[in-house]
Amino acid sequence: SGCSSLVSLCFFFIPTASTNPKAALKSKIVAEFRPQSLIDELLLYKRSEDQIELKEKQLSTMRVDVCSTETLKCLKGKDSV
């Protein structure tokens, strides 16, 4: 009898989401979390990194005349320097 009242007393003090605002907020965040937007952003970032890596490899294999404004225009990908 003494143990059962002690056990019920211990369970009585366990905070739940309804009694603990911080726990309620965490539960709400977890419930509303939609990873797709994060996944999309990471994929865009990865593609950008891949493009940079590809351009760096292309540049490292090219012989570039840095005095040529036409070459610089091509490297920048713009019509003007």
N, C-alpha and C positions, 0 to 999 in steps of 0.2 A: 504494500500500500504506500509506504514511504517512497519507494523507488518510482512508482508510477506518477506520483505527484511531482517528483523532481524532474522526470523526463518531460512531463507536460509543461512544467515551468520553463525548461530549457527551450522547448519548441515555441513557446509563447514569445520569446524575445528575438527570434529570427526575423530580421526585417524582410518585408515583402515589397514588391513594386508599389502596392497600393499605400503602404505606410511610409516608404522611403522615396522622397522625390527624386533623389539621384538615381536610384535603381529604376524608377519609372522612366526617367529620361533615357537611360541606357537601353532599356527594353524597347522604347519607342524608336531610338536610332537604329537598333538592330533590326526591328520589324520593318522599318521604312528603307533600309539600305538596298539600293539597286546597283549592283556592280557593273551593269552594262555601260554606263557613261564613263566609268573609270577605265574599263577595258577599251572603249573607243579612244579615249585620250592616250592611253598607253600605246595602242596600235599606231596612232598618228605620230607619236613621238618616235617609235621604233622605225617607221618609214622614213622620217626625217633624218634620223641617225644613219640609216642605210644609204640614203642619198648622199649625205656628207661623206661617208666612207667611200662610196663609189667615185665621187668627184675627186677626192684626195688621191685615190689610186690612179685615176685617169691623169691627174696633174703630175703625179710622180713619174709616170712613164713618158710624158711629153717633154719635148725640148721647146722651151718657150723663149721667144725674144721679148724681153720685158721692155725694150725700147719701142716696140711696135704698138701704136695706139689701136690698130685694128685687132691685134691679138688680144690686147687687154679688153677690148669691147666684147670679143667672143667669150673670154673667160668670165666676164661679169654677167654675160647673158643679156646685155642691154644694148640699145642703139647708140648710146653716148657714154663717154668716159666721165 
